[in-house]
């Protein structure tokens, strides 16, 4: 994936996605994108991130890769403090609860997310930390 289109990235990606209900931004470099909103663990402010996802039954699965950086992304640290999040997939916005997959569930979901974005496996080789796999479950 050396020729990535980075014309949508970071806050601009989130803004365009939200403005268009995902018409702009859902499909990114061949992968599906959702917007995850967490509550800042220190600020208490809402923080949104555009993220590649996989679908596992009625759950969404995201990865805290940060491109293989040595530390976890801020959104992940936020949901560790408060697992109640908001998810937007295209025009569908809903409350969700996040949990970190472990054991056999993590192994199965790691395979699933790598089918969507094979670079996750490359990112894992760049860091000593175990890249977290996070499950987002819709709440009523």
Secondary structure as GFF3:
##gff-version 3
##sequence-region A 1 140
A	DSSP	alpha_helix	10	20	.	.	.	ID=ss1
A	DSSP	beta_strand	27	28	.	.	.	ID=ss2
A	DSSP	beta_strand	31	39	.	.	.	ID=ss3
A	DSSP	beta_strand	46	52	.	.	.	ID=ss4
A	DSSP	beta_strand	54	56	.	.	.	ID=ss5
A	DSSP	beta_strand	59	63	.	.	.	ID=ss6
A	DSSP	three_ten_helix	66	68	.	.	.	ID=ss7
A	DSSP	alpha_helix	74	81	.	.	.	ID=ss8
A	DSSP	beta_strand	84	89	.	.	.	ID=ss9
A	DSSP	beta_strand	92	100	.	.	.	ID=ss10
A	DSSP	alpha_helix	103	116	.	.	.	ID=ss11
A	DSSP	alpha_helix	119	125	.	.	.	ID=ss12
A	DSSP	beta_strand	133	138	.	.	.	ID=ss13
###
